[in-house]
Amino acid sequence: MSPQSLPQPPHRLPLARGIAAAFVVLGTLGALSACGAGDGDGKSDGKAGAPASAPRAANGSEAGRAAPTSLPHELPGIGPRTLAQLPDRARQVLLVTGAGRDSSRSKAVLYERADNGDWRPGPSWPAHNAHRGWTDKHLQGDLRSPIGVFGLTDAGGLDEDPGSKLPYERSRAFTATGSGIEGEPLAGSFDYVVAINYNRVPGTSPLDWTRPLGAERGGGIWVHVDHGGATQGCVSIAKHHMRDLLRRLDPARHPVIVMGDTKSLAR
């Protein structure tokens, strides 16, 4: 979801105000998408962008031959424009690749960078993104997920901390009710969330509604529990995959999310 129209409370919401804010947000879920707190699940901003080296060429393997055993030195499918946004210090990347510009289906793969610079693929999970697909300029209520590279610094949820290395805030304000865009129940969608640093202040609770780019640019974009349908702007994966993700993301490895449709990420 993306409750950017909400008043801007302090970075860490007291429980009472957090619940009130979430109540307002959840009331808009039907129109937004099941994204954490609006098509921006209640969070946003925080682009991670530092130039990096140019992308790699194709692996050159011939049809019928076994796949090469060497690992990619750059992230597969990522072009120079996207790669330039990747911080040099990033050693973990959640690569979310959309099936198409207007598709709500995507795939998430967690990559770890080895000391020699190679990117090692880890778990691969089916995912949902926004109902209308992707956009280079996300706006509040457009039902599209923002394309780009964004930091992953803060987590939280309705459920108890499953062992997150990221700062984790447990709060009843993460309670989700109502139905998603396709009529599916939203209950449990925010049991676990990771704030995507799009139009938000990194280092604050996912429930902080501060919008550095302005309310009209949306916010509250999270990675959260999948509810069986498209989101408002967030990325969603199965609950057990969210637990796995929370246990793997390590602030010492400066994790980021690289997200967008296949064609856009290849630019």
The 8 nearest C-alpha neighbors of each residue, nearest first, counted from 0:
[[37, 38, 1, 36, 40, 34, 39, 35],
 [37, 0, 2, 39, 38, 219, 218, 36],
 [3, 1, 37, 4, 24, 5, 41, 36],
 [4, 2, 214, 5, 1, 217, 218, 208],
 [3, 5, 2, 214, 6, 215, 1, 217],
 [4, 6, 3, 2, 7, 208, 20, 23],
 [7, 5, 8, 4, 208, 3, 209, 20],
 [6, 8, 208, 209, 5, 9, 207, 210],
 [9, 7, 6, 10, 12, 208, 207, 209],
 [8, 10, 11, 12, 7, 207, 209, 208],
 [11, 9, 207, 203, 12, 8, 204, 209],
 [12, 10, 9, 204, 207, 13, 203, 206],
 [11, 13, 17, 16, 9, 14, 10, 8],
 [14, 12, 16, 15, 17, 11, 18, 9],
 [13, 15, 17, 16, 18, 12, 170, 172],
 [16, 14, 18, 17, 13, 19, 12, 172],
 [17, 15, 19, 18, 13, 14, 20, 12],
 [18, 16, 14, 20, 12, 172, 19, 15],
 [19, 17, 172, 21, 15, 16, 20, 14],
 [18, 20, 16, 22, 21, 17, 15, 23],
 [21, 19, 17, 23, 22, 18, 16, 24],
 [20, 22, 24, 18, 172, 23, 19, 25],
 [23, 21, 19, 25, 20, 24, 18, 26],
 [24, 22, 26, 20, 21, 25, 19, 27],
 [25, 23, 21, 26, 27, 22, 2, 36],
 [24, 26, 28, 22, 27, 23, 21, 175],
 [25, 27, 23, 24, 28, 22, 29, 177],
 [26, 28, 25, 24, 29, 30, 31, 23],
 [29, 27, 31, 25, 30, 26, 32, 33],
 [30, 28, 27, 31, 179, 178, 180, 32],
 [31, 29, 28, 27, 32, 180, 140, 179],
 [32, 30, 28, 231, 0, 29, 37, 38],
 [231, 33, 31, 230, 34, 0, 28, 38],
 [32, 34, 230, 179, 231, 0, 28, 35],
 [33, 35, 0, 40, 233, 230, 231, 38],
 [40, 36, 34, 0, 221, 37, 41, 189],
 [40, 37, 35, 41, 0, 1, 219, 34],
 [0, 1, 36, 38, 40, 39, 2, 34],
 [0, 39, 37, 231, 232, 1, 34, 40],
 [220, 219, 38, 40, 1, 218, 0, 37],
 [35, 36, 219, 41, 39, 0, 220, 37],
 [219, 40, 42, 36, 1, 39, 37, 206],
 [219, 43, 41, 220, 218, 205, 40, 199],
 [197, 42, 44, 199, 198, 218, 196, 219],
 [197, 198, 45, 199, 43, 196, 46, 200],
 [44, 196, 46, 197, 199, 149, 198, 201],
 [47, 45, 149, 197, 196, 44, 148, 48],
 [48, 46, 149, 150, 148, 86, 45, 85],
 [47, 49, 84, 85, 86, 46, 50, 148],
 [48, 50, 86, 84, 85, 83, 87, 51],
 [51, 49, 83, 84, 85, 86, 48, 52],
 [50, 52, 83, 87, 82, 85, 49, 53],
 [51, 53, 54, 50, 83, 82, 79, 73],
 [52, 54, 79, 51, 55, 82, 83, 78],
 [55, 53, 79, 78, 73, 52, 56, 82],
 [54, 56, 73, 57, 53, 72, 71, 74],
 [55, 57, 58, 54, 59, 73, 53, 75],
 [58, 56, 59, 55, 60, 75, 76, 71],
 [59, 57, 60, 56, 67, 71, 55, 66],
 [60, 58, 57, 61, 56, 67, 62, 66],
 [59, 61, 58, 66, 62, 67, 64, 65],
 [62, 60, 64, 63, 59, 65, 66, 58],
 [63, 61, 64, 60, 65, 66, 59, 67],
 [62, 64, 61, 65, 60, 66, 67, 59],
 [65, 63, 62, 61, 66, 60, 67, 59],
 [64, 66, 67, 63, 60, 61, 62, 68],
 [65, 67, 64, 68, 60, 61, 69, 63],
 [68, 66, 69, 65, 60, 58, 70, 64],
 [67, 69, 66, 70, 65, 71, 58, 60],
 [70, 68, 67, 71, 117, 66, 72, 58],
 [69, 71, 117, 72, 118, 68, 119, 67],
 [72, 70, 73, 117, 118, 74, 69, 75],
 [71, 73, 117, 118, 116, 70, 74, 55],
 [74, 72, 71, 55, 54, 75, 118, 117],
 [73, 75, 77, 76, 118, 71, 72, 54],
 [76, 74, 77, 73, 71, 55, 78, 72],
 [75, 77, 265, 74, 78, 264, 261, 262],
 [78, 76, 265, 264, 75, 74, 81, 82],
 [77, 79, 265, 266, 81, 80, 54, 82],
 [80, 78, 82, 81, 53, 54, 83, 266],
 [81, 79, 83, 266, 82, 78, 84, 265],
 [82, 80, 83, 79, 84, 78, 264, 77],
 [81, 83, 79, 85, 84, 80, 78, 51],
 [82, 84, 50, 51, 80, 81, 85, 79],
 [85, 83, 48, 49, 82, 81, 50, 148],
 [84, 86, 48, 82, 49, 83, 51, 50],
 [87, 85, 49, 48, 88, 89, 47, 84],
 [86, 88, 89, 51, 49, 85, 50, 90],
 [87, 89, 86, 90, 253, 252, 85, 49],
 [90, 88, 253, 86, 87, 91, 254, 252],
 [89, 91, 112, 252, 111, 253, 88, 254],
 [92, 90, 254, 111, 110, 89, 252, 112],
 [93, 91, 255, 110, 256, 254, 109, 94],
 [92, 94, 109, 256, 108, 257, 110, 95],
 [93, 95, 257, 108, 107, 92, 256, 258],
 [96, 94, 107, 258, 106, 257, 93, 105],
 [97, 95, 260, 106, 105, 259, 261, 258],
 [96, 98, 260, 105, 99, 259, 261, 104],
 [97, 99, 105, 104, 102, 260, 261, 96],
 [100, 98, 102, 260, 97, 101, 261, 132],
 [99, 101, 260, 132, 133, 102, 97, 98],
 [102, 100, 132, 131, 99, 133, 103, 130],
 [101, 103, 132, 99, 104, 100, 98, 131],
 [102, 104, 128, 130, 132, 129, 127, 229],
 [105, 103, 127, 102, 98, 97, 128, 126],
 [104, 106, 97, 126, 98, 96, 127, 125],
 [107, 105, 125, 126, 96, 95, 124, 97],
 [106, 108, 95, 124, 94, 123, 125, 126],
 [109, 107, 123, 94, 93, 122, 124, 110],
 [108, 110, 93, 121, 122, 92, 120, 94],
 [111, 109, 120, 92, 119, 121, 91, 118],
 [112, 110, 91, 119, 118, 90, 113, 120],
 [113, 111, 118, 90, 117, 116, 119, 91],
 [112, 114, 116, 117, 115, 118, 111, 119],
 [113, 115, 116, 112, 117, 90, 118, 111],
 [116, 114, 113, 117, 112, 72, 118, 70],
 [117, 115, 113, 114, 72, 112, 118, 73],
 [116, 118, 72, 113, 71, 112, 115, 70],
 [119, 117, 112, 111, 71, 72, 110, 113],
 [118, 120, 111, 110, 112, 117, 121, 70],
 [121, 119, 110, 109, 118, 111, 108, 122],
 [120, 122, 109, 110, 119, 108, 123, 111],
 [121, 123, 108, 109, 124, 120, 110, 107],
 [124, 122, 108, 107, 121, 109, 125, 106],
 [123, 125, 107, 106, 126, 108, 122, 236],
 [126, 124, 106, 107, 105, 236, 123, 127],
 [127, 125, 236, 105, 106, 235, 104, 107],
 [126, 128, 104, 235, 103, 105, 229, 234],
 [127, 129, 234, 103, 230, 233, 229, 104],
 [130, 128, 232, 230, 143, 231, 132, 144],
 [129, 131, 229, 103, 142, 132, 230, 231],
 [132, 130, 143, 101, 142, 129, 102, 103],
 [131, 133, 101, 102, 143, 103, 129, 100],
 [132, 134, 144, 143, 100, 145, 259, 146],
 [133, 135, 145, 136, 137, 146, 143, 144],
 [134, 136, 146, 145, 137, 133, 147, 144],
 [137, 135, 134, 138, 145, 216, 146, 133],
 [136, 138, 145, 134, 216, 135, 143, 217],
 [139, 137, 216, 217, 141, 215, 140, 136],
 [138, 140, 217, 215, 216, 141, 1, 137],
 [139, 141, 142, 31, 138, 38, 217, 1],
 [140, 142, 143, 138, 139, 137, 131, 231],
 [143, 141, 231, 140, 131, 129, 130, 232],
 [142, 144, 133, 129, 132, 232, 131, 141],
 [143, 145, 232, 133, 129, 134, 132, 233],
 [146, 144, 137, 134, 135, 133, 147, 143],
 [147, 145, 259, 135, 258, 134, 133, 144],
 [146, 148, 258, 257, 149, 145, 259, 81],
 [147, 149, 257, 256, 47, 46, 84, 85],
 [150, 148, 46, 47, 196, 256, 255, 45],
 [149, 151, 255, 196, 47, 45, 46, 152],
 [152, 150, 255, 195, 254, 196, 153, 194],
 [151, 153, 150, 165, 202, 201, 250, 154],
 [154, 152, 166, 194, 165, 193, 151, 202],
 [155, 153, 193, 167, 192, 194, 166, 165],
 [156, 154, 168, 167, 192, 169, 191, 193],
 [155, 157, 191, 190, 169, 158, 189, 192],
 [156, 158, 190, 173, 170, 171, 169, 174],
 [159, 157, 190, 156, 160, 169, 191, 170],
 [158, 160, 161, 169, 157, 156, 190, 191],
 [159, 161, 162, 163, 158, 167, 169, 155],
 [162, 160, 163, 159, 242, 246, 245, 158],
 [163, 161, 246, 160, 164, 245, 242, 159],
 [162, 164, 246, 245, 165, 161, 160, 167],
 [163, 165, 249, 246, 248, 166, 162, 250],
 [164, 166, 163, 153, 167, 250, 154, 152],
 [167, 165, 153, 154, 164, 168, 163, 152],
 [168, 166, 155, 154, 165, 169, 153, 160],
 [169, 167, 155, 170, 154, 156, 204, 166],
 [168, 170, 156, 155, 157, 159, 167, 158],
 [171, 169, 172, 157, 173, 156, 168, 14],
 [170, 172, 173, 174, 157, 18, 169, 14],
 [171, 173, 18, 170, 17, 21, 174, 14],
 [174, 172, 157, 171, 189, 156, 170, 175],
 [173, 175, 172, 171, 157, 189, 176, 187],
 [176, 174, 186, 185, 187, 188, 173, 189],
 [177, 175, 186, 185, 25, 174, 178, 184],
 [176, 178, 185, 184, 29, 179, 175, 28],
 [179, 177, 184, 182, 183, 185, 29, 180],
 [178, 180, 182, 183, 33, 181, 29, 32],
 [181, 179, 182, 32, 29, 229, 178, 228],
 [180, 182, 179, 183, 228, 229, 178, 227],
 [183, 181, 179, 178, 180, 184, 228, 29],
 [182, 184, 179, 178, 181, 185, 227, 228],
 [185, 183, 178, 186, 177, 179, 182, 226],
 [184, 186, 178, 176, 188, 177, 175, 226],
 [187, 185, 175, 176, 188, 184, 177, 174],
 [186, 188, 190, 189, 175, 185, 224, 174],
 [189, 187, 224, 185, 186, 190, 226, 225],
 [190, 188, 191, 173, 187, 156, 192, 223],
 [189, 191, 157, 156, 158, 187, 188, 192],
 [192, 190, 156, 189, 223, 155, 224, 158],
 [193, 191, 223, 155, 222, 156, 154, 189],
 [194, 192, 154, 222, 221, 153, 195, 223],
 [193, 195, 221, 205, 153, 42, 154, 196],
 [196, 194, 221, 151, 220, 197, 43, 149],
 [45, 197, 195, 44, 43, 150, 149, 199],
 [44, 43, 196, 198, 45, 199, 195, 46],
 [44, 199, 197, 43, 210, 211, 218, 212],
 [44, 200, 198, 43, 210, 197, 196, 45],
 [199, 201, 203, 45, 202, 44, 209, 198],
 [202, 200, 203, 45, 196, 199, 152, 153],
 [201, 203, 152, 153, 200, 204, 166, 205],
 [204, 202, 201, 10, 200, 207, 205, 11],
 [203, 205, 206, 207, 11, 153, 10, 168],
 [204, 206, 42, 194, 207, 154, 41, 203],
 [207, 205, 204, 41, 208, 42, 17, 12],
 [206, 208, 10, 204, 205, 209, 11, 203],
 [207, 209, 7, 206, 210, 41, 42, 3],
 [208, 210, 7, 207, 199, 211, 200, 8],
 [209, 211, 213, 199, 198, 212, 214, 208],
 [212, 210, 213, 198, 199, 209, 200, 44],
 [213, 211, 210, 198, 216, 214, 44, 215],
 [214, 212, 210, 215, 211, 216, 217, 198],
 [213, 215, 3, 216, 217, 210, 4, 212],
 [214, 216, 139, 217, 213, 138, 3, 212],
 [217, 215, 138, 214, 139, 213, 137, 212],
 [218, 216, 139, 138, 215, 214, 3, 1],
 [217, 219, 39, 43, 1, 42, 220, 198],
 [41, 42, 39, 40, 218, 220, 1, 43],
 [39, 219, 221, 40, 233, 42, 43, 218],
 [222, 220, 194, 233, 195, 40, 193, 35],
 [221, 223, 234, 193, 235, 192, 233, 194],
 [224, 222, 192, 235, 221, 191, 189, 188],
 [223, 225, 188, 238, 235, 236, 237, 189],
 [224, 226, 235, 236, 237, 227, 188, 223],
 [227, 225, 228, 185, 188, 224, 183, 184],
 [228, 226, 225, 183, 229, 127, 184, 181],
 [227, 229, 226, 181, 230, 183, 127, 179],
 [228, 230, 130, 129, 103, 127, 128, 180],
 [231, 229, 32, 129, 33, 34, 232, 128],
 [32, 38, 230, 232, 142, 129, 31, 34],
 [233, 231, 38, 144, 129, 143, 39, 230],
 [234, 232, 34, 220, 221, 230, 128, 39],
 [233, 235, 128, 222, 127, 221, 223, 126],
 [236, 234, 225, 223, 127, 224, 222, 126],
 [235, 237, 225, 126, 224, 240, 241, 223],
 [238, 236, 225, 240, 224, 239, 241, 235],
 [239, 237, 241, 224, 240, 242, 236, 225],
 [240, 238, 242, 241, 237, 243, 236, 224],
 [239, 241, 243, 237, 238, 242, 244, 236],
 [240, 242, 244, 238, 243, 239, 245, 237],
 [243, 241, 239, 245, 240, 244, 161, 246],
 [242, 244, 240, 246, 241, 245, 247, 239],
 [243, 245, 241, 247, 246, 242, 248, 240],
 [246, 244, 163, 242, 247, 243, 248, 241],
 [245, 247, 163, 243, 244, 162, 248, 164],
 [246, 248, 244, 245, 249, 243, 164, 163],
 [249, 247, 245, 246, 244, 164, 254, 250],
 [248, 250, 251, 252, 164, 247, 165, 254],
 [251, 249, 253, 252, 165, 254, 248, 152],
 [250, 252, 249, 253, 254, 90, 248, 164],
 [251, 253, 90, 250, 249, 254, 91, 89],
 [254, 252, 89, 250, 251, 90, 91, 88],
 [255, 253, 91, 151, 92, 252, 89, 150],
 [256, 254, 150, 92, 151, 149, 93, 91],
 [255, 257, 93, 149, 92, 148, 94, 258],
 [258, 256, 148, 94, 147, 95, 93, 255],
 [259, 257, 95, 146, 147, 96, 94, 256],
 [260, 258, 146, 96, 97, 264, 133, 263],
 [259, 261, 97, 99, 100, 96, 263, 262],
 [260, 262, 264, 263, 96, 97, 265, 99],
 [263, 261, 265, 264, 260, 266, 99, 100],
 [262, 264, 265, 260, 266, 261, 259, 146],
 [263, 265, 77, 261, 266, 262, 259, 81],
 [264, 266, 78, 77, 262, 263, 76, 261],
 [265, 78, 264, 80, 263, 79, 81, 262]]
